[in-house]
Structure formats: C-alpha cells, structure tokens
Amino acid sequence: MKEKKDLRIVKTEQALFNALTKLIKDKSFEEIKVADICNEALINRTTFYAHYSDKYELLLALIKDLKNNLQTSLNQNSQIVNTKEYYMEMINLILDHIDAKKDIYTSIILSNRSSIVEDIFIEGAVKDINKRLEINNIHKGNVPTDILVRFYLGAVVSVCFEWLNGKNKYSKEEILEYLNELIPENI
C-alpha cells in the first residue's frame, strides 16, 4: 500500500512550488534566491532546506510534479479503441493539463526554459502512446514505433506551444478542430 505523505509536507511543498512559479514570472530563475522563495512562500530558510538542498532541486521537484500530473491525466485515455480518437483525446487531455497549469508553464517558458516544458509533454505522452501501441500491437509499415511516436508527438507538442504562447489567438476548441483535420483517420 502506498504510504501517505504528511499533510504539512504537502502544504509546504505546494507553497514553495507556488512561490517559485510566481517569482519566475517576474525574473529569470538564475536571479531568484532561496531567500526570495522563502519570503514569497512565507516559510523560513530552515524549513526550505529541510525539504530541498537548493533552488535547483525545488525546480526539479516542480517539474516532476508536473510530469506526474500529466501522466495521471493521460491515464484517463485508456478506454478509446480508435487510434485517431485516442490521439484527439490525448491532445485534449494535454491541453486541459496545460490550461490548468498555464501560469506555471508560461512562467517556465518565459524564463527561457521551453525545453523543460517540451520534455514534460514528450516524456509523458511517449510513455502513454508506446503503451497503447504495444497493447494494440499497432505498427505503421516499415516505420519503427519510436519514430512514428516522435513524428506525431513533435507536431502535437509544437501546436500546444503555439496555443500556450498564442495569448488566446486560438481557443482550445479551435486547436482541437485543426488537429482533427490534420491527423489522418488511419494512423
């Protein structure tokens, strides 16, 4: 059975995640000091260091938390049989995840860390797609599965970035509609 985390630890970690996210909006990660994070989170430095050795470890924990949340969201997409419907639902789940955590993702991207965000999306989705391809024994001719996955996922991640950076240029529904037209029926 999975051990439950102490509620105080969860609250402290969440306060630190929120503080870091807020600070990244105003200055680069390199400019942020542990003292700034502590002041924003309303905790003392001793408490910070009881949880993390430095601000880099805090950032890694925040990224891991984002990855876990995305993976949890993607796990909801297991009942769909049709491949195109599966991809469209996966994209919908990714966009929902981005929308729910838009402040965090925007902050990370604005601090020139878009590769971190890309890694979060790709790592979570690659696991999910590979699992689905294996379960359904899906192959696309001579194209290796890992190339097939990266090909479609690269396009999806790029469109997700466009949506995130587009400052409401396109609605989520429009993005889904466009992708629905672009993704072939027989993937």
N, C-alpha and C positions, 0 to 999 in steps of 0.2 A: 504494500500500500504506500502511496506517495505521501511523504511527510509534509505537513502543512508548515508554511512559513509564519513566524511570529508577526502579528499584525503591526507592531511597532516598526519592525524592519521594513515591511512592505510600505508603510506610510513614509518612512524616512527615504527609502529608495525613490518613491514616486515624487516626493518633494524635491529631491536632488535632480531627477530627470526633468521635472517641470522648470526648475531654476536654470539648468543648463540650456534647455530649449529656449527659454525667454532671453537669456543672455546672448545666445548665438544670433538672435535676430538683430541685435544692436552692434555687435563687434565680432571679429573673427575668433575662432576657437583659440588660436595662439595667444590672443590678447587677454583672454579670460583667465583669471587667477582662482585658485581654490577658495580664497577669501571671498571673492565675488559670488561664487556659487553658494557658499555657506550663508552669506548675508541675504541673498535672494531667497534661499530655502528656509531661512530663519532657524538654522541649526549651528552648533558650534563646530570648530575645526576638528576637535577630538572625535565627535560623532562621525564627521565625514571620513576621517582616517580609520575609524573602526569598520567602515564599510568598503572603502576604496583606498588604494595606495596613492593614487594621483588622479588628475582630471582625465587622463587618457583611459584609465581603467573604467571610470564612470562613463565615458563616451562609448567604450566597447560594450558595457552593460546595457546602455540605452539601445545600441544597435542590435544586440542580442534579443532584447525585449521586443523590438520592432519585428525582427525576423520571426520570433515565436508567435507573435500576434498574427502576422501574415500567414504563417503555416496553419494556425488554428482556423483562420478564415478559409483558407484553401481546402482544408479537410472537409468542409461542408459540401464540396463539389463532387462527391463520390457516387451519387445515385444516377447521374446522367449517362446514358448509353451512347447517343450520337456524338461523334467526335467534334463536330462544329459547335453543337450546343454546349459541350463540355468547355471548349475554348472560350466561347462567349460568356459562359457563367464564370470561368476563371478570371477573365478580364473584368467582368462586373465586380467580382469579389475584390480584386486588386484595387480597382477604382474606389470601391467603398472603403477599403482599408486606408488608401491614400487620403480620401476625404475626411475620415475620422481622425487622422493624424496629420492633417495638412500643415499645421503650424510647425510640427517637428520636421517634416520633410522639407518644407520651404526653408526653414532655418538652416538645415544641413546643406541644402543646395546653395543657398545664398552665401554660405561660408566656403564656397568652392569645394564642397565635398560630394559632388554629384556621383562620383564613382562609388561612394559608400551606399548611397540610395540605390544605385543600379545593382550593386551586389546583393542588397536585401531582396529586391524584387526577383532577380535572376535566381539566386540560391533557393529561395522558397518555391518558386514556380518550377524550376528544373526538377526538383525532388518530386513534386506533385505530378508533373507531366510524365516523367520517367516511370513512376509507379503505375500510372494509368496505362501507358504503352505496354509495360510488362504484363499487367493484369489482363489486358485485352489482346495481347500478342499482335500488336499493330506494327507493321513495317511499311515503309514507302519505297518500294523498288530496291534499288541498289544503294540508296542513301542511308548511311548509318544513323541510328536513332539519335545519338548525341548531336549530330549535325542538324538533323531535322528539328530537334527541340530548340537548339540555339537560333536557327533561322527564323522560326515563327516567333520565338520569345524576344529576339532582338527587335523585331518590328513592334511588338506589343509594348515593350518597355520604352521604346522611343516615343510611341504615341502617348503613353502615360506621362512621360516627361513633358511632352508638348502640352498636355492638358494641365499639368501641375504648374508649368511656367507660363501658360497662356493667360493667366489672370482673367478667367471667366470668358475667354474668347469663344470657347465651345463648352456646351453643357455636357455632363456625363452621358446623358441620353444621346446627344449628337455623336459623341465619340463612339459609343456602342453601335450606333446605327452605321457609321462609316466603317468600322471594323467588321461589322456583319456583312457589308458589301464586299469588303476586301478579302476576307477569309473564305477560301473555297469550301464547297459542301463536302468534298471527298478528301479530307486531309489524311 
